[in-house]
Amino acid sequence: MRRSFIRYAARGIAFVKTNFWRGSTATKITLFNAGMLMLCFVLLLAFTQWMSVRFMHEHIEESVSSELSMLVSEYDIDGREGMLSLIRDRMARNSPEHERFYWYDDPDSGAVLSNLRAWPTEVSAVSETYFLPSPSHPGKTKLMARWQNLPGGERLLVGFDEYELHSMQRKLRQSATVSFVVVMLLAWFAGRVITRTALRPIETIRESAGQIMDGDLRHRIPHNNSGDEFDQLAITLNRMLDRISHLIAGIEGTTDNIAHDLRSPLTRHRARLEASLAARPNEAEWPQWVEQNISDIDRVLSTFGALLKIARVDSGVLRKEFASVDLAQLCHDVVDYVEPLVEAREIRLAVSIPEHASLQGHRDLLFQLLINVFDNALKYAPSGSRVLLLCEREGNRWLLRVADQGPGIAEAERGRVFERLYRADSTRQLPGLGLGLSLVHAVVTLHRGVVNLADAQPGLQVDVRLPIS
């Protein structure tokens, strides 16, 4: 029987523990807050009772000393009879809550006046405070007593029962018990209300996430612009959802563009292979036939290689490779790299570069960024025109500007040229993959910068602003 009881009790405890920790966050927070509040309340009660007991002890001890001093003074003024009269009056006015005990004896005459049965054997030294067994409440309270020799050789002892202290402690415990229950109920109720109110935005976020998971990708988490932590969380999550939607739209657009841009080289490659089955190229045509097929395959591989590079930049993993980069030296290296093409196109290159322009970044990617921007500028700039390269500081950012005098980009299309594989209809006949500016945008985003396109009147102006640190 006993083993069965222990077994069922253990199962009950395990069930309570399991269900408690599986409970809602609101319940856990409420219980934790209520527990902490009750702990503080218990500590406060304990401290209050300790201070009260200490104060009462000091008060009773001071009262005993005062009573003894008053009786000695009465002895000095009115003599023995005056003091004994006062003692009799005091004993007559005793009450259960304020019991006083006296002992007076005269060794010469043998006279004794007392409401004690005998002289306490524990008492020895004069002017010491003694805690004696209580005659009225044995085993429950103590008698706090002091004694003194009178000028005539008599002995006088005064003692106050601590029953008043005992009664006060009992009342304090009763009040503390009632207060504990009331405070515990109030703490639970208030904690429940406050916790549920505080966690209500979490429920809103959960419901919004459910709607998004059900397919409503345009839904966003509502917020009230209060600026609190939950409001900031909702704004951050909405920005994340906007970014995800943008990436999904980019993937869809990239898929369409891949299908459009790669259909031509793959179709040509297939047509040549089918034609070679029907009529094999002769020995004179063979090198050109192979070169055409390799060119088509290289175009496909270049497209996928560029897409993979942009994806790696977008992932942000290259940020851990950032180091100190001198943009001024980087600009000089780019100028040296494109100088042969500039001279071949008879283009005038205007350069404004400071002595030093230090920032934290990825040198190779920044070099590729400038090369891509220059490649676009030189590709569309007419022969004999001017191309500008400017590097200067703007507050806590560096400005890189490349401007040409070509046809430029229509304002309606400036927002789309950073999309992968996007090419305006007017430029589809020119060589290129439509990934140069996509890589520029990815590199600028990796460096937490901004890239803008503007009208150079005539031509296109590309402004890249990168933070110094």
N, C-alpha and C positions, 0 to 999 in steps of 0.2 A: 504493500500500500504506500509506504513511504517512498519507495523507488519510483512508483508511478506518478506520485505527486511531484517529485523532483523533475522527472522527465517532462511532464506537461508544463511545469513552471518554466523550464529551460526553453521549451518551444515557444511559450508565450513571450518571453523576453526577446528571443530571436526574431519573432514576428514583429514586435513593436520596433526593434532596432531597424529591421529591414524596411518596414513601411515608413518609418520616420525619414530615413535617408533617401527614400524614393519619393518623398513628398515634394510638393511644389517649392520653388525658390521663395515665394512669399511666406509660406509656412515656416521654412527654415530661418529666414531672416527675422520673422516675428518672434519665434522662439528664442533665437539668439539675443535679440534686443531686449526681450522681456527678461531673459535670464541674467543679462548684464545689469539691467535696471534693478532686479530683485537682489542681486549680489551687492550692489552699491547700497541698496536700502538696508539690507541686513548688516552690512558693515557700519552704516550710519547709526542704526539702532544699537549695535553693540558698543560703539563709541559713546553714544548718548547715555547708555546705562552705566558704563564704566565711569564716565564723568559724574553722573548723578550719585553713584555709590560713593565715589571718592569725596564729593562735596558733602554728602550727608555724614560720612565718617568724620570729616574735619569739623563739621558743624556740631556733632554730638560731643566730640572731644573738647571743642572750645566751650560748649555749654557746661560740661563737667568741670572744667577748670574755672569757669566764671562762677559756677555755683559754689565750689569749694572756697574760692577767694571771698565771695560775698559772706559766707558763713563765718569765716575767720575774721573778717572785718566787723561783723555783728558781735562776735565774741569780744573783740577789742573795745567796742563802743558800749554795748549793753551788758557785757559779761556773759557768764555761762547760761543763766536763766533766759536772757533775751535770745541767745542763739538756739537753745533747746525749744523755746516757744515757736521760733520760726521753723525749726525742723518739723515739729508736730503739725504746724499749719501746712507745710509742704506735703507731708505724708497723707494728710487728710484729703488733699486735693488731687491725689493720684488718679489717673485714668488709664484704661487698657492701652491706649495709643501712646501715652506719655508717662510711663512708669519710672519713678525715681526711688532709689534705695539709699538709706543712710545707716551709718553705724557710728555711735558715739559711746565711748566708755572712759571711765575715770578709774585708773588702777588703785588710787588711794581709797576712794569710797566704795568702789565696786559698782557704781551706778552705770547702767547701760540703757541707751535709747536707740532702738533700731527696728527696722522692718525686715532685717536679715536674720536667719537662724543662728549664724555664727560668724565670727571673724574669718574672712577668706584665708585659707592657708597659702594660697599662691602669692599673696601680697607680702612684699618685703621692703624694697627700697622706697624711700619717700620721693614724691614728685614724679613718679613714673606712671604711665597709663597701662592699665591691666585689662585684659579681656577675660572675664570670668563667666562661668555657667550661669544662665539666666534662671532665677528662682521661679518665674512665672511661666516661662516657655522653655523648659529644659530640652536640649537637643536641637532646638530650632534657631534660637537667637543667643547673643552674647550680652554680657553686662560690661559696659565700658566704665571703669572706676579709677579714681585717684584718691590718695589719702595724705594726711599731714598731721604732724604733732602740734598740739595747741600750746600756748605759753604756759598753761598750768600743768602740763604733762599728760593731758588727755589725748586720745586719738580720735580723729574725725575722718570718716570715709564717705565719699559721695559717688554714686554710680547711676548711670542712665541705661535703661534697657534699649537694645537696638531693634525692638519690635517695630518701631516706626519705619526704620530702614527696611526691615523685612517686608512690611506691608507695602511700602512704596515700590520695592522690587517686584512684588507680585502684581501690583496694578500696572507697572510698566510692561511686564511680560504679557498681561492680558491685552493691554492696548496695542502692544507690538504685534500680537497674533492677529487681532482684528485688522490693524493697519496693513499687515502683510497680505492678508487675503484681499482686501480692497485694492491695494496697489497692484497686486498680481493680476486681478481681473481688469483693472483700468489699463495696465501695461499691455495686456494681451489684446484688449479691444483697440486701444490707440495704435499699437504696433501693427495690428492687422489692417486698420484703415489707412495708416500712413504708408505701409509697405505696398498695399494694393494700389494706392494712388500713385506712388513713385514708380511702380512697375507697369502701370497701364501703358506707357509708350512701348514697352517691350512687346506687349500683346498686339499693339498696332503694327509694329514691325513684323511680328510673326504672321499676322493676317495678310499684310502686303506681300511678304515673301511667298505665302501660299498662292496668292493670285498670280504672282509672276511665274511660279513653278507650274501653274495650270495653263500657262501659255500667253498670258497678258503681259508681254514684254514692254509695253508702253506705260504700264502702271508704275507709279513712284510713291515712295513712303511719304505720307503727309507730315508736315511739321508746322509749328506756330511761330517760328523765328524768335523764340524766347532766349536763345543763346545758351541754354543749359546743356548738360552732357548728352542727354538723349536727343536734343535738337541737333547738336553737332554730329552725333552718330547718324541720324537720319539724313542730314545733308551729305555726309561722306559716303553713305551707302548709295544715295541717289547719284552722286558723281560717279561712283563705281559702276552703277547700272548704265549711266549714260556712256561711259567708256566701253563697257561690254557691248552695248547696242551699236556704238560706232565701229567697234572691231568686227562685229557680226556683219554689219553693212559693208565694211571693207572687204571681208572675206567673200561675201556674195558678189561684190563688184569685181574683186580680183578673179574669182572663178569665171565670171562672164568674159572678162578681158583675156584671161588665159585661153579660154575656148576660142575667142575671136582671133587673138594674135598668133596662136600656135597652129591654128587650122591651116593657114596658108603654107608654111614650110613643111608640115607633115603631109599635107595633100600633095604638094609638089614632089616630095620624096616618094610617096606611094605611086604617083603617076609615072615617075621615072622607072621605078622598079617593075611596074606592070609593063611599061613600054620595052624594057630590056628583055622581058620574057618573050614578048612578041618578036622583037628585032634586036638582037644583041649588038651593042655598040662595037664598031670596028676598032682596030688598034689605034687609029689616029684620034677617034672620039673618046677613047677610054679615059685618058687623064682628065679631060674637061668634065666628063660624066661623074667621075669619082669626086672631083673638086666641088661640083655643085651639090652633091649629096652630103659631103662633109660640111659644107657651109650651112646647109639647112639644119643638120644635126647640131652643129656648134651654136646656132641661134637658139635652139631649144635648150641646150645645156646652159648657155649664158643666161637665159631667162630664169631657169630654175636656180642657178647659182646666185643670181642677184636677189631673188626672192628669199632664199635661205639666209643670205647675209642680212637682209632687212629684218627678217624674223629674229635673228640672233641679236641684232641691235635693239629691237623692240622688247626683247625679253629682259633687258636690264642687267644681264650677267656680266657684261663688259665694264660696268661701272666700278667693279672691284679692281680693275686694271688702271684706274685713273692715276695720273702722276702730274708733276709740274710741267707745263708746256709753255714755251715762249711763242706766242702767236706771231710776233714780229718776224722771228726766224722762219717760222712755218710759211708765212706769206712770201718771204724771199725765196724759199725752196719751191713754192708753187710757181712763182714768176719764172724761175730758171727752168722749170719743167715744161711750161707752155710757151716759152720764148721761141723755139723753132717754128711752132704752128703760127704764132703771132706774126713772125717775120714772113712766113710763106703766104699768109693772107694779107700782108701789108696793112696790118691793123696797128694803130697807135695805142700804146699801153700807158695809162696815167696811174702812177702809184703814189700813195701817201701812207707810209708805215712808220710808227714810232720806233725808237731804239729798242725798247723792251716792252713786252705785253704778256705778262705771266698770268696763267690761270691753271686750275686743276681740270684735267681732261684726258681724253684718249688721243694721243698724237696721230696715230694712223687713220682713225676715223675722221678727225678734223682735217687732215690732209686730203682724204677722199672727198669730204664735203666741199672744200674749196675747188678741187679738181672738177667735180661735177658741175658746180655753179659756173666755173670758167668755161667748161666744155659747152654748156648751153649758150653762154654769151658769145663765144667764138663761132659756134655753129650757125647762129642766126644773125650775127653782126655782118653788115656788108663790107666788102673790101675797101680799105682806106678809111674806115670809121674809127672811132675811139672806144676803148673799153677801160673803165675805171676800177681800180682796186683800192679801197680805203679801209684802214684799221685805226680806230680811235677809241678813247675811253668815254663812256657815258655813265657817270656816277659809279655805281658798283658793278657795271657791266662793260664788256668790250663789244664794240660795233664793228662788224665785218660787212662791207658794202661792195657789191659788184654790179656795175651798171653798163649796159651796152646801148647801141644806137640802132638796134634791129627793129623788127615789126612789133615786138612786145607781145603781151598776152591780154586778150580781152578781159575786162573786169569781171564778166560773168563766169569766166572759166578759171580765174585765179584760185578759187577755193578748191577746185577739183584736180589741179595739176599735181598735187601731192599724193593723190591716190595711186595705188600700184597699177602699173600697166595702162594708165590713162594717157591717151594722146589725143590732142585736138585734131579735128578732121583736116585742118590745113597743114598739119605736120606729118600725116601718116605716110606720105611719100618719101620723107627723109629718113635716113638710117637712125636707128635707136630702138630701145625697148620700152620706153615710158616708165623707167624705174629710177632715173637719175635724181629727180627732185623728191621722189619717195624716200630714197636713202638719205638725202639732205634733211628732210623733215624728221626721220627716225633718229639721226645723229644729234640734231638740235634738241629733240625731246629727251634723249638720253642724258644730255648735259643740262637739262632743265632750262633751256633757253627758248627763244622765240624767233621764228622766221616769218618775214612779211614780204609781199610782192607789191611793187608800186610802179606807177608810170614814170619813166625817165624822160619823156617828152623830147625826142622820141626814144623808143626802146623800153627795156625792162630793167627795173632796179630791184635787186635782191638784198634785203637787210637781214643779217643774222646777229642777234644779240645774245651773248653768252655771259652768265654770271662769273665773276672773278673767282669765287670760292663756292 
